Amino acid sequence: MTRSHILVGLIVVLAVVLFFGGWAMIYPSPSDPQNMKYVLWKAGLYRVGLDRATAAMVGDRDRDRLVLGRTKAQLRNKFGYLLSPKDASPYLRGCYQSSPWKSKDVLFIGDSSWMIVFDDDKATSLLFVKGC
């Protein structure tokens, strides 16, 4: 291996380290949808906690793509656990029961305020339940 190959290799490694290090420094907040870990989680390349993922979803303009058109099994695989309204907190259960979706098949993403509406086992809506 020649000296120029080693130099090129070092430059490439340095560029990659600077790129990912800069990305992590620019978006350090775990609830930022541009955070590196959240972006990698969305792509299925990294595991993040459900609380962290659902917090970042609030600011993610592309969050619907995580959910819409997917089955309950696919969503359980992505998010871990989904709760029916009867298993959700009293607050979320009350919001569901007083909502236009009260006769629909819905699940909540963990203990978060994210509600998924299903038609024929496919997710058709993702709603953030707040202030009901």
Buried (B, 14 or more C-beta within 10 A) or exposed (E): EEEEEEEEEEEEEEEEEEEEEEBEEEBEEBBBBEBBBBBEBBEEEEEBEBEBBBBBBBEBEEBEEBBBEBEBEBBEEBBEEBBEBEEBEEEBBBBBEEBEBEEBBBBBBBBBBBBBBBEEEEBBBBBEBEEE
